[in-house]
Amino acid sequence: MDIKVLGTGCKKCIVLYNLINEVITELGIHANVEKVEDIAKIVQYGVMLTPGLVINGKVKMSGKVLNKNDVKKYLQEEM
């Protein structure tokens, strides 16, 4: 699974990145998690509000920090 957290390094972006890593560890999912901080790359995904979450090339959400249940839901949709 390929996961990207889009954001310029703000507190919300860091919180989402850490939450993603926590959930994949809990679920035992093998995933490549990447922080994308380059604004040009973020815009290529059509994301204007950060943080953004991209799983397997699909933008799942932008502009808010998810809770753990939402993260699990998005990950399970892509399994």
N, CA, C and O atoms as a GROMACS GRO file, in nm:
protein
  316
    1MET      N    1   0.085  -0.117   0.000
    1MET     CA    2   0.000   0.000   0.000
    1MET      C    3   0.090   0.123   0.000
    1MET      O    4   0.192   0.128   0.069
    2ASP      N    5   0.050   0.222  -0.078
    2ASP     CA    6   0.127   0.346  -0.088
    2ASP      C    7   0.044   0.459  -0.028
    2ASP      O    8  -0.066   0.489  -0.075
    3ILE      N    9   0.097   0.523   0.076
    3ILE     CA   10   0.025   0.628   0.147
    3ILE      C   11   0.109   0.755   0.145
    3ILE      O   12   0.229   0.753   0.172
    4LYS      N   13   0.043   0.866   0.111
    4LYS     CA   14   0.110   0.995   0.113
    4LYS      C   15   0.031   1.091   0.200
    4LYS      O   16  -0.091   1.102   0.188
    5VAL      N   17   0.102   1.159   0.289
    5VAL     CA   18   0.042   1.266   0.369
    5VAL      C   19   0.092   1.396   0.308
    5VAL      O   20   0.212   1.424   0.308
    6LEU      N   21  -0.001   1.474   0.255
    6LEU     CA   22   0.034   1.598   0.187
    6LEU      C   23   0.025   1.715   0.283
    6LEU      O   24  -0.078   1.734   0.348
    7GLY      N   25   0.130   1.792   0.293
    7GLY     CA   26   0.129   1.910   0.379
    7GLY      C   27   0.267   1.970   0.391
    7GLY      O   28   0.368   1.902   0.368
    8THR      N   29   0.270   2.095   0.426
    8THR     CA   30   0.397   2.170   0.428
    8THR      C   31   0.472   2.156   0.560
    8THR      O   32   0.571   2.225   0.582
    9GLY      N   33   0.426   2.070   0.648
    9GLY     CA   34   0.496   2.050   0.775
    9GLY      C   35   0.426   2.114   0.893
    9GLY      O   36   0.485   2.126   1.001
   10CYS      N   37   0.301   2.155   0.875
   10CYS     CA   38   0.226   2.217   0.984
   10CYS      C   39   0.193   2.112   1.091
   10CYS      O   40   0.211   1.992   1.070
   11LYS      N   41   0.146   2.158   1.204
   11LYS     CA   42   0.116   2.068   1.316
   11LYS      C   43   0.012   1.963   1.277
   11LYS      O   44   0.027   1.846   1.313
   12LYS      N   45  -0.093   2.003   1.204
   12LYS     CA   46  -0.196   1.908   1.163
   12LYS      C   47  -0.141   1.800   1.072
   12LYS      O   48  -0.182   1.684   1.079
   13CYS      N   49  -0.048   1.838   0.986
   13CYS     CA   50   0.014   1.742   0.894
   13CYS      C   51   0.095   1.638   0.971
   13CYS      O   52   0.091   1.519   0.940
   14ILE      N   53   0.168   1.684   1.070
   14ILE     CA   54   0.249   1.595   1.153
   14ILE      C   55   0.160   1.501   1.233
   14ILE      O   56   0.189   1.382   1.246
   15VAL      N   57   0.050   1.554   1.288
   15VAL     CA   58  -0.044   1.472   1.364
   15VAL      C   59  -0.100   1.362   1.274
   15VAL      O   60  -0.107   1.246   1.316
   16LEU      N   61  -0.142   1.396   1.152
   16LEU     CA   62  -0.197   1.296   1.060
   16LEU      C   63  -0.092   1.193   1.023
   16LEU      O   64  -0.122   1.074   1.020
   17TYR      N   65   0.029   1.235   0.995
   17TYR     CA   66   0.137   1.143   0.960
   17TYR      C   67   0.160   1.042   1.073
   17TYR      O   68   0.172   0.922   1.049
   18ASN      N   69   0.166   1.092   1.195
   18ASN     CA   70   0.188   1.004   1.310
   18ASN      C   71   0.070   0.909   1.331
   18ASN      O   72   0.090   0.792   1.365
   19LEU      N   73  -0.051   0.958   1.311
   19LEU     CA   74  -0.170   0.875   1.326
   19LEU      C   75  -0.172   0.764   1.222
   19LEU      O   76  -0.206   0.649   1.253
   20ILE      N   77  -0.137   0.796   1.099
   20ILE     CA   78  -0.131   0.695   0.993
   20ILE      C   79  -0.034   0.584   1.032
   20ILE      O   80  -0.066   0.466   1.021
   21ASN      N   81   0.084   0.622   1.079
   21ASN     CA   82   0.183   0.521   1.118
   21ASN      C   83   0.134   0.437   1.236
   21ASN      O   84   0.160   0.317   1.240
   22GLU      N   85   0.066   0.498   1.329
   22GLU     CA   86   0.012   0.426   1.444
   22GLU      C   87  -0.092   0.322   1.398
   22GLU      O   88  -0.090   0.208   1.444
   23VAL      N   89  -0.181   0.362   1.310
   23VAL     CA   90  -0.288   0.273   1.265
   23VAL      C   91  -0.233   0.158   1.180
   23VAL      O   92  -0.276   0.044   1.197
   24ILE      N   93  -0.140   0.185   1.090
   24ILE     CA   94  -0.088   0.074   1.009
   24ILE      C   95  -0.012  -0.026   1.096
   24ILE      O   96  -0.012  -0.146   1.066
   25THR      N   97   0.052   0.022   1.202
   25THR     CA   98   0.119  -0.069   1.295
   25THR      C   99   0.015  -0.154   1.368
   25THR      O  100   0.032  -0.275   1.380
   26GLU      N  101  -0.091  -0.091   1.417
   26GLU     CA  102  -0.197  -0.163   1.488
   26GLU      C  103  -0.263  -0.269   1.400
   26GLU      O  104  -0.292  -0.379   1.446
   27LEU      N  105  -0.286  -0.235   1.272
   27LEU     CA  106  -0.355  -0.326   1.182
   27LEU      C  107  -0.261  -0.426   1.115
   27LEU      O  108  -0.306  -0.518   1.047
   28GLY      N  109  -0.130  -0.407   1.133
   28GLY     CA  110  -0.033  -0.496   1.072
   28GLY      C  111  -0.026  -0.484   0.921
   28GLY      O  112   0.001  -0.581   0.851
   29ILE      N  113  -0.050  -0.364   0.872
   29ILE     CA  114  -0.048  -0.338   0.727
   29ILE      C  115   0.093  -0.302   0.683
   29ILE      O  116   0.161  -0.222   0.747
   30HIS      N  117   0.136  -0.363   0.573
   30HIS     CA  118   0.264  -0.325   0.513
   30HIS      C  119   0.236  -0.208   0.419
   30HIS      O  120   0.161  -0.221   0.322
   31ALA      N  121   0.296  -0.094   0.448
   31ALA     CA  122   0.271   0.025   0.367
   31ALA      C  123   0.394   0.112   0.359
   31ALA      O  124   0.477   0.116   0.450
   32ASN      N  125   0.404   0.182   0.249
   32ASN     CA  126   0.506   0.284   0.231
   32ASN      C  127   0.439   0.418   0.262
   32ASN      O  128   0.351   0.462   0.188
   33VAL      N  129   0.480   0.483   0.372
   33VAL     CA  130   0.420   0.610   0.412
   33VAL      C  131   0.518   0.721   0.382
   33VAL      O  132   0.633   0.717   0.426
   34GLU      N  133   0.474   0.820   0.309
   34GLU     CA  134   0.561   0.930   0.266
   34GLU      C  135   0.496   1.064   0.300
   34GLU      O  136   0.376   1.083   0.281
   35LYS      N  137   0.578   1.156   0.351
   35LYS     CA  138   0.532   1.294   0.370
   35LYS      C  139   0.570   1.373   0.245
   35LYS      O  140   0.686   1.374   0.203
   36VAL      N  141   0.473   1.438   0.186
   36VAL     CA  142   0.497   1.520   0.067
   36VAL      C  143   0.480   1.665   0.110
   36VAL      O  144   0.370   1.709   0.143
   37GLU      N  145   0.590   1.740   0.109
   37GLU     CA  146   0.588   1.879   0.154
   37GLU      C  147   0.605   1.980   0.041
   37GLU      O  148   0.590   2.100   0.063
   38ASP      N  149   0.637   1.931  -0.078
   38ASP     CA  150   0.656   2.018  -0.193
   38ASP      C  151   0.520   2.067  -0.243
   38ASP      O  152   0.436   1.987  -0.284
   39ILE      N  153   0.499   2.198  -0.240
   39ILE     CA  154   0.370   2.256  -0.276
   39ILE      C  155   0.329   2.220  -0.419
   39ILE      O  156   0.212   2.193  -0.444
   40ALA      N  157   0.422   2.219  -0.512
   40ALA     CA  158   0.391   2.185  -0.650
   40ALA      C  159   0.338   2.042  -0.661
   40ALA      O  160   0.244   2.016  -0.736
   41LYS      N  161   0.397   1.950  -0.586
   41LYS     CA  162   0.350   1.811  -0.588
   41LYS      C  163   0.214   1.798  -0.521
   41LYS      O  164   0.130   1.720  -0.566
   42ILE      N  165   0.192   1.874  -0.414
   42ILE     CA  166   0.063   1.871  -0.345
   42ILE      C  167  -0.048   1.919  -0.440
   42ILE      O  168  -0.154   1.857  -0.447
   43VAL      N  169  -0.022   2.027  -0.512
   43VAL     CA  170  -0.121   2.083  -0.605
   43VAL      C  171  -0.150   1.986  -0.719
   43VAL      O  172  -0.262   1.983  -0.770
   44GLN      N  173  -0.052   1.906  -0.759
   44GLN     CA  174  -0.074   1.807  -0.865
   44GLN      C  175  -0.185   1.708  -0.828
   44GLN      O  176  -0.251   1.653  -0.916
   45TYR      N  177  -0.205   1.686  -0.700
   45TYR     CA  178  -0.312   1.598  -0.654
   45TYR      C  179  -0.447   1.672  -0.646
   45TYR      O  180  -0.550   1.610  -0.617
   46GLY      N  181  -0.446   1.801  -0.672
   46GLY     CA  182  -0.569   1.879  -0.664
   46GLY      C  183  -0.604   1.921  -0.522
   46GLY      O  184  -0.716   1.964  -0.496
   47VAL      N  185  -0.509   1.907  -0.432
   47VAL     CA  186  -0.532   1.940  -0.291
   47VAL      C  187  -0.495   2.086  -0.268
   47VAL      O  188  -0.382   2.128  -0.294
   48MET      N  189  -0.590   2.163  -0.219
   48MET     CA  190  -0.566   2.304  -0.189
   48MET      C  191  -0.560   2.331  -0.039
   48MET      O  192  -0.504   2.432   0.004
   49LEU      N  193  -0.617   2.242   0.039
   49LEU     CA  194  -0.614   2.254   0.185
   49LEU      C  195  -0.539   2.134   0.242
   49LEU      O  196  -0.566   2.020   0.205
   50THR      N  197  -0.447   2.161   0.332
   50THR     CA  198  -0.371   2.053   0.394
   50THR      C  199  -0.416   2.036   0.538
   50THR      O  200  -0.470   2.130   0.597
   51PRO      N  201  -0.394   1.921   0.596
   51PRO     CA  202  -0.327   1.805   0.535
   51PRO      C  203  -0.417   1.734   0.435
   51PRO      O  204  -0.539   1.747   0.436
   52GLY      N  205  -0.351   1.660   0.349
   52GLY     CA  206  -0.422   1.576   0.254
   52GLY      C  207  -0.376   1.432   0.270
   52GLY      O  208  -0.263   1.406   0.312
   53LEU      N  209  -0.464   1.340   0.237
   53LEU     CA  210  -0.430   1.198   0.248
   53LEU      C  211  -0.455   1.131   0.113
   53LEU      O  212  -0.564   1.138   0.058
   54VAL      N  213  -0.351   1.067   0.061
   54VAL     CA  214  -0.358   0.995  -0.065
   54VAL      C  215  -0.321   0.850  -0.038
   54VAL      O  216  -0.214   0.821   0.017
   55ILE      N  217  -0.409   0.758  -0.076
   55ILE     CA  218  -0.382   0.616  -0.059
   55ILE      C  219  -0.393   0.549  -0.196
   55ILE      O  220  -0.495   0.558  -0.264
   56ASN      N  221  -0.285   0.483  -0.234
   56ASN     CA  222  -0.278   0.415  -0.364
   56ASN      C  223  -0.318   0.508  -0.479
   56ASN      O  224  -0.389   0.467  -0.572
   57GLY      N  225  -0.272   0.633  -0.471
   57GLY     CA  226  -0.294   0.730  -0.578
   57GLY      C  227  -0.429   0.800  -0.574
   57GLY      O  228  -0.456   0.884  -0.660
   58LYS      N  229  -0.514   0.767  -0.476
   58LYS     CA  230  -0.647   0.827  -0.466
   58LYS      C  231  -0.651   0.925  -0.350
   58LYS      O  232  -0.616   0.890  -0.238
   59VAL      N  233  -0.695   1.048  -0.377
   59VAL     CA  234  -0.709   1.147  -0.271
   59VAL      C  235  -0.830   1.107  -0.188
   59VAL      O  236  -0.942   1.099  -0.240
   60LYS      N  237  -0.807   1.082  -0.060
   60LYS     CA  238  -0.915   1.038   0.030
   60LYS      C  239  -0.976   1.156   0.107
   60LYS      O  240  -1.095   1.154   0.137
   61MET      N  241  -0.895   1.256   0.138
   61MET     CA  242  -0.947   1.373   0.209
   61MET      C  243  -0.843   1.482   0.210
   61MET      O  244  -0.724   1.459   0.187
   62SER      N  245  -0.892   1.604   0.238
   62SER     CA  246  -0.800   1.716   0.254
   62SER      C  247  -0.863   1.819   0.347
   62SER      O  248  -0.985   1.830   0.357
   63GLY      N  249  -0.777   1.892   0.415
   63GLY     CA  250  -0.821   2.005   0.496
   63GLY      C  251  -0.858   1.975   0.638
   63GLY      O  252  -0.905   2.065   0.709
   64LYS      N  253  -0.839   1.852   0.684
   64LYS     CA  254  -0.871   1.823   0.824
   64LYS      C  255  -0.787   1.707   0.874
   64LYS      O  256  -0.728   1.632   0.796
   65VAL      N  257  -0.782   1.695   1.006
   65VAL     CA  258  -0.714   1.581   1.068
   65VAL      C  259  -0.822   1.478   1.097
   65VAL      O  260  -0.925   1.509   1.157
   66LEU      N  261  -0.797   1.357   1.055
   66LEU     CA  262  -0.892   1.249   1.075
   66LEU      C  263  -0.879   1.190   1.214
   66LEU      O  264  -0.776   1.206   1.280
   67ASN      N  265  -0.983   1.122   1.259
   67ASN     CA  266  -0.970   1.044   1.382
   67ASN      C  267  -0.927   0.903   1.344
   67ASN      O  268  -0.924   0.868   1.226
   68LYS      N  269  -0.895   0.823   1.444
   68LYS     CA  270  -0.841   0.690   1.419
   68LYS      C  271  -0.939   0.603   1.340
   68LYS      O  272  -0.897   0.528   1.252
   69ASN      N  273  -1.068   0.611   1.370
   69ASN     CA  274  -1.167   0.529   1.299
   69ASN      C  275  -1.175   0.566   1.151
   69ASN      O  276  -1.190   0.478   1.066
   70ASP      N  277  -1.166   0.695   1.120
   70ASP     CA  278  -1.168   0.737   0.980
   70ASP      C  279  -1.046   0.684   0.905
   70ASP      O  280  -1.057   0.639   0.791
   71VAL      N  281  -0.930   0.691   0.969
   71VAL     CA  282  -0.808   0.641   0.907
   71VAL      C  283  -0.822   0.491   0.880
   71VAL      O  284  -0.789   0.445   0.771
   72LYS      N  285  -0.872   0.416   0.976
   72LYS     CA  286  -0.892   0.271   0.957
   72LYS      C  287  -0.986   0.245   0.841
   72LYS      O  288  -0.960   0.155   0.760
   73LYS      N  289  -1.093   0.320   0.831
   73LYS     CA  290  -1.191   0.304   0.724
   73LYS      C  291  -1.126   0.324   0.588
   73LYS      O  292  -1.142   0.243   0.497
   74TYR      N  293  -1.052   0.434   0.574
   74TYR     CA  294  -0.986   0.462   0.446
   74TYR      C  295  -0.885   0.355   0.409
   74TYR      O  296  -0.875   0.316   0.293
   75LEU      N  297  -0.809   0.307   0.507
   75LEU     CA  298  -0.710   0.203   0.480
   75LEU      C  299  -0.777   0.072   0.440
   75LEU      O  300  -0.733   0.005   0.346
   76GLN      N  301  -0.884   0.037   0.510
   76GLN     CA  302  -0.953  -0.088   0.480
   76GLN      C  303  -1.020  -0.084   0.343
   76GLN      O  304  -1.032  -0.187   0.277
   77GLU      N  305  -1.063   0.034   0.299
   77GLU     CA  306  -1.120   0.048   0.165
   77GLU      C  307  -1.018   0.013   0.057
   77GLU      O  308  -1.056  -0.033  -0.051
   78GLU      N  309  -0.892   0.034   0.085
   78GLU     CA  310  -0.786   0.013  -0.015
   78GLU      C  311  -0.715  -0.122  -0.002
   78GLU      O  312  -0.624  -0.152  -0.078
   79MET      N  313  -0.757  -0.202   0.094
   79MET     CA  314  -0.693  -0.334   0.112
   79MET      C  315  -0.751  -0.437   0.017
   79MET      O  316  -0.709  -0.552   0.018
   0.00000   0.00000   0.00000
